[in-house]
Amino acid sequence: MFGMVRPCRHRLGQGLRTQWMAHLCGLCLALREEHGQFARVVTNYDGLLISVLTEAQAERSTGWRRTAGPCPLRGMRTALVARGEGARLAASVSLVLASAKVRDHAADGDGLLARRPVALAARRVAASWGRAGARTGSTVGFDTAVLVDAVDRQVGIEALAGPGTPILAVTEPTETATAAAFAHTAVLAGRPGNAAPLAEAGRLFGRLAHLLDAVEDQEADAASGAWNPLTHTGTPLEEARRLADDALHGIRLALREVAWGSEVSPEEHSTDRRLAHALLVHELRRSVDRAFGTESCGHAAQGAFGPPQQGGPYSPQGPYAPPRHPHDPDGPPGGDPFGGEPPRPGNRGFWAGCVVAAGLCCTCKACCADEFEGPWSRQRREGWRHNCDCDCGDCCDACDCCGNCCDGCDCGCDCGC
């Protein structure tokens, strides 16, 4: 699983999280059914936005959901998952872009791909994915040639770029590819009037994807000598942040011009529209904050600009900090005011813990369950898939800003909802 928009389950709330998972599983199963089990590895968080946008615009009819069987990635539970042309378009785009990414890594000789046999096998897989994406795209009327052309142009642009080259000249191919994918959701939904604003939103989304990837990888690229657009064009982080903020504002404005679908159930329509809004406005803003190491809505992140500023009412020194031990005023918060620690479950032995750890891995419970018991410590832990980057007690419990903002909650955002 990879992608720029990685929402926290605490922020989305139960209703939107259920819909988000329906689109994620729908993309995964669309890849499996049309291209085999191995194709599911290209499932990504950003790709499901295509499915979300398609469904949010379309008139609701029967057949939008189907019941999927038990899956290890859902803790062996069944679920209602998205189906239809939106999921297939998302699968097509994911395959073509994953193909391009693998070919790019093979050309650069990154990691294991520096070995010739591995690189050869990777190129064959990439070529297969590219052909599969084109086939699926043609079934929903989408010409993936625009994506392939963008990837091919990217190589030439990077070869010519140098100090003084505008960073937007480097991000243009990515912008063109994502604009085409976003715009085609309007065609699938029967909303041709939405194509222009969605193309603009997609163009700016592609710009963000390229910029944030460059920001997050800049230090690692400098250490390995890999090509990085910010470093090679001499673009400072302050300029990258300005462009990112402008893109966020542009996406918000573009989404206001979109005519969303209307169905028999107004509640379902509201959920579809709110999910698109939550992902492309609120969560995208948090993705920028995460990359640049700034704060949004009380959720701290570490990034290129270092840790966020300390302080505030929920800091260890703030008025709402957890109580400290009365005899240790400088110690960590949360101590028992009466002394001592809460009882802990007894630890397992080494071999017993190994057996339990093997069971957790084989059943995918450590990854996918909401909670699981540590194999050795026996302490309750959250499933790895649900790990988030936020302190979810600070603001999300107060306003559920991603779930109810559009219904009038004062969540402090400037999205105009």
Solvent accessible surface area in square Angstrom, and as a share of the most:
residue,aa,sasa,rsa
1,M,109,0.49
2,F,93,0.39
3,G,18,0.18
4,M,20,0.09
5,V,2,0.01
6,R,99,0.36
7,P,19,0.12
8,C,4,0.02
9,R,59,0.21
10,H,80,0.36
11,R,1,0.01
12,L,3,0.02
13,G,22,0.21
14,Q,131,0.58
15,G,47,0.45
16,L,5,0.02
17,R,40,0.15
18,T,69,0.40
19,Q,44,0.20
20,W,24,0.08
21,M,29,0.13
22,A,4,0.03
23,H,3,0.02
24,L,8,0.04
25,C,14,0.08
26,G,2,0.02
27,L,0,0.00
28,C,13,0.08
29,L,13,0.06
30,A,11,0.09
31,L,0,0.00
32,R,82,0.30
33,E,100,0.45
34,E,71,0.32
35,H,42,0.19
36,G,34,0.33
37,Q,115,0.51
38,F,125,0.52
39,A,2,0.02
40,R,51,0.19
41,V,82,0.47
42,V,3,0.02
43,T,3,0.01
44,N,12,0.06
45,Y,31,0.12
46,D,30,0.15
47,G,8,0.08
48,L,0,0.00
49,L,1,0.01
50,I,6,0.03
51,S,4,0.03
52,V,3,0.02
53,L,0,0.00
54,T,6,0.04
55,E,5,0.02
56,A,0,0.00
57,Q,0,0.00
58,A,9,0.07
59,E,100,0.45
60,R,51,0.19
61,S,71,0.46
62,T,137,0.80
63,G,47,0.46
64,W,41,0.14
65,R,55,0.20
66,R,62,0.22
67,T,92,0.53
68,A,4,0.03
69,G,43,0.42
70,P,85,0.53
71,C,16,0.09
72,P,59,0.37
73,L,69,0.34
74,R,17,0.06
75,G,24,0.23
76,M,108,0.48
77,R,122,0.45
78,T,79,0.46
79,A,31,0.24
80,L,111,0.55
81,V,0,0.00
82,A,4,0.03
83,R,116,0.42
84,G,38,0.36
85,E,81,0.36
86,G,7,0.07
87,A,4,0.03
88,R,78,0.28
89,L,0,0.00
90,A,0,0.00
91,A,1,0.01
92,S,0,0.00
93,V,11,0.06
94,S,6,0.04
95,L,0,0.00
96,V,5,0.03
97,L,62,0.31
98,A,10,0.07
99,S,4,0.02
100,A,9,0.07
101,K,105,0.44
102,V,35,0.20
103,R,87,0.32
104,D,66,0.34
105,H,64,0.29
106,A,5,0.04
107,A,79,0.61
108,D,93,0.48
109,G,26,0.25
110,D,55,0.28
111,G,68,0.65
112,L,122,0.61
113,L,33,0.16
114,A,73,0.56
115,R,157,0.57
116,R,203,0.74
117,P,102,0.64
118,V,57,0.33
119,A,6,0.04
120,L,90,0.45
121,A,54,0.42
122,A,15,0.12
123,R,107,0.39
124,R,166,0.61
125,V,50,0.29
126,A,0,0.00
127,A,43,0.33
128,S,50,0.32
129,W,25,0.09
130,G,22,0.21
131,R,146,0.53
132,A,5,0.04
133,G,0,0.00
134,A,44,0.34
135,R,140,0.51
136,T,2,0.01
137,G,0,0.00
138,S,80,0.52
139,T,78,0.45
140,V,10,0.06
141,G,58,0.56
142,F,12,0.05
143,D,102,0.53
144,T,8,0.05
145,A,55,0.43
146,V,48,0.28
147,L,1,0.00
148,V,60,0.35
149,D,73,0.38
150,A,3,0.02
151,V,30,0.17
152,D,78,0.41
153,R,79,0.29
154,Q,26,0.12
155,V,97,0.56
156,G,36,0.34
157,I,43,0.22
158,E,44,0.20
159,A,85,0.66
160,L,161,0.80
161,A,17,0.13
162,G,17,0.16
163,P,128,0.80
164,G,69,0.67
165,T,36,0.21
166,P,90,0.56
167,I,10,0.05
168,L,63,0.31
169,A,43,0.33
170,V,0,0.00
171,T,0,0.00
172,E,61,0.27
173,P,1,0.01
174,T,37,0.21
175,E,10,0.04
176,T,47,0.27
177,A,4,0.03
178,T,20,0.12
179,A,15,0.11
180,A,26,0.20
181,A,3,0.02
182,F,6,0.03
183,A,19,0.15
184,H,21,0.09
185,T,0,0.00
186,A,0,0.00
187,V,88,0.51
188,L,32,0.16
189,A,14,0.11
190,G,57,0.55
191,R,55,0.20
192,P,104,0.65
193,G,66,0.64
194,N,4,0.02
195,A,29,0.23
196,A,75,0.58
197,P,19,0.12
198,L,0,0.00
199,A,30,0.23
200,E,67,0.30
201,A,1,0.01
202,G,0,0.00
203,R,77,0.28
204,L,9,0.04
205,F,9,0.04
206,G,0,0.00
207,R,28,0.10
208,L,0,0.00
209,A,30,0.23
210,H,28,0.13
211,L,1,0.00
212,L,6,0.03
213,D,77,0.40
214,A,4,0.03
215,V,4,0.02
216,E,94,0.42
217,D,54,0.28
218,Q,42,0.18
219,E,141,0.63
220,A,66,0.51
221,D,24,0.12
222,A,75,0.58
223,A,96,0.75
224,S,87,0.56
225,G,67,0.64
226,A,42,0.32
227,W,78,0.27
228,N,2,0.01
229,P,13,0.08
230,L,1,0.01
231,T,72,0.42
232,H,68,0.31
233,T,6,0.04
234,G,56,0.54
235,T,18,0.10
236,P,75,0.47
237,L,38,0.19
238,E,119,0.53
239,E,56,0.25
240,A,0,0.00
241,R,38,0.14
242,R,122,0.44
243,L,10,0.05
244,A,0,0.00
245,D,47,0.25
246,D,70,0.36
247,A,0,0.00
248,L,4,0.02
249,H,91,0.40
250,G,16,0.15
251,I,0,0.00
252,R,19,0.07
253,L,78,0.39
254,A,8,0.06
255,L,13,0.07
256,R,137,0.50
257,E,123,0.55
258,V,11,0.06
259,A,51,0.39
260,W,47,0.16
261,G,1,0.01
262,S,64,0.41
263,E,26,0.12
264,V,146,0.84
265,S,37,0.24
266,P,104,0.65
267,E,135,0.60
268,E,78,0.35
269,H,38,0.17
270,S,29,0.18
271,T,23,0.13
272,D,6,0.03
273,R,75,0.27
274,R,40,0.15
275,L,2,0.01
276,A,0,0.00
277,H,26,0.12
278,A,0,0.00
279,L,1,0.00
280,L,2,0.01
281,V,9,0.05
282,H,12,0.05
283,E,3,0.01
284,L,0,0.00
285,R,60,0.22
286,R,13,0.05
287,S,2,0.01
288,V,0,0.00
289,D,7,0.04
290,R,30,0.11
291,A,1,0.01
292,F,0,0.00
293,G,3,0.03
294,T,45,0.26
295,E,85,0.38
296,S,23,0.15
297,C,43,0.26
298,G,29,0.28
299,H,10,0.04
300,A,52,0.40
301,A,15,0.12
302,Q,123,0.55
303,G,24,0.23
304,A,36,0.28
305,F,82,0.34
306,G,18,0.17
307,P,89,0.56
308,P,18,0.11
309,Q,165,0.73
310,Q,152,0.67
311,G,50,0.48
312,G,46,0.44
313,P,63,0.39
314,Y,117,0.44
315,S,13,0.09
316,P,62,0.39
317,Q,152,0.68
318,G,15,0.15
319,P,110,0.69
320,Y,146,0.56
321,A,25,0.20
322,P,73,0.46
323,P,88,0.55
324,R,67,0.24
325,H,51,0.23
326,P,78,0.49
327,H,158,0.71
328,D,64,0.33
329,P,98,0.61
330,D,135,0.70
331,G,12,0.11
332,P,109,0.69
333,P,56,0.35
334,G,50,0.48
335,G,25,0.24
336,D,50,0.26
337,P,66,0.42
338,F,188,0.78
339,G,28,0.27
340,G,58,0.55
341,E,129,0.58
342,P,99,0.62
343,P,135,0.85
344,R,166,0.61
345,P,65,0.41
346,G,50,0.48
347,N,120,0.62
348,R,59,0.22
349,G,46,0.45
350,F,128,0.54
351,W,194,0.68
352,A,51,0.39
353,G,0,0.00
354,C,42,0.25
355,V,110,0.63
356,V,44,0.26
357,A,22,0.17
358,A,53,0.41
359,G,35,0.34
360,L,20,0.10
361,C,90,0.54
362,C,112,0.67
363,T,73,0.43
364,C,36,0.22
365,K,95,0.40
366,A,5,0.04
367,C,42,0.25
368,C,0,0.00
369,A,11,0.09
370,D,64,0.33
371,E,91,0.41
372,F,6,0.03
373,E,50,0.22
374,G,1,0.01
375,P,20,0.13
376,W,104,0.36
377,S,27,0.17
378,R,93,0.34
379,Q,68,0.30
380,R,147,0.54
381,R,111,0.40
382,E,54,0.24
383,G,0,0.00
384,W,149,0.52
385,R,56,0.21
386,H,10,0.04
387,N,98,0.50
388,C,49,0.29
389,D,52,0.27
390,C,20,0.12
391,D,77,0.40
392,C,20,0.12
393,G,46,0.44
394,D,29,0.15
395,C,23,0.14
396,C,7,0.04
397,D,119,0.62
398,A,88,0.68
399,C,28,0.17
400,D,41,0.21
401,C,2,0.01
402,C,4,0.02
403,G,2,0.02
404,N,60,0.31
405,C,3,0.02
406,C,26,0.16
407,D,96,0.50
408,G,64,0.61
409,C,38,0.23
410,D,133,0.69
411,C,24,0.14
412,G,71,0.68
413,C,50,0.30
414,D,99,0.51
415,C,7,0.04
416,G,63,0.60
417,C,73,0.44
